[in-house]
């Protein structure tokens, strides 16, 4: 079967995708016609249209794509931070329960010690 393209279609430049989406949304082309013109599936054209609309909606809401990613990452980090704080608190309680009754304090330096000399 010659001429049959199997696998992933070639990546189209953003400007080409945008032009096709605008033509589909204006009624100049159907999604099927745009797909044939670009050499991709109709589903790809529908995905581009959806992404275009979502991007416009986010832009009108004052959110850029990067801002949404950063907000998502910040929410993820805040959740991880809360989990770590809870874990530290639980470990502290376990140490108090099985360890000394007072919190553990770091050792205090005891003045100057000369090398080679035993200190009692």
ZIJOCOR-V177620 format. One line per field, one symbol per residue. ss: DSSP state (2 for helix, 1 for strand, 0 for the rest). psi: psi as a letter, one per 40 degrees, with the letter a starting at -180 (. if undefined). burial: + if it has 24 or more other C-alpha atoms within 12 Angstrom, else -. A space follows every 50 residues. Layout:
ss = ???
psi = ???
burial = ???
This chain:
ss = 00000000000002222222222220000022222222000222222222 22222222220000222222222222222222222222222222222200 00000000000000000000
psi = giehhhahiihiiddddddddddddeediidddddddefiiddddddddd ddddddddddeehidddddddddddddddddddddddddddddddddeai eiihiiihigahhiiehhh.
burial = ----------------+--+++-+------+--++--+++---+++-++- -+------------------------------------------------ --------------------
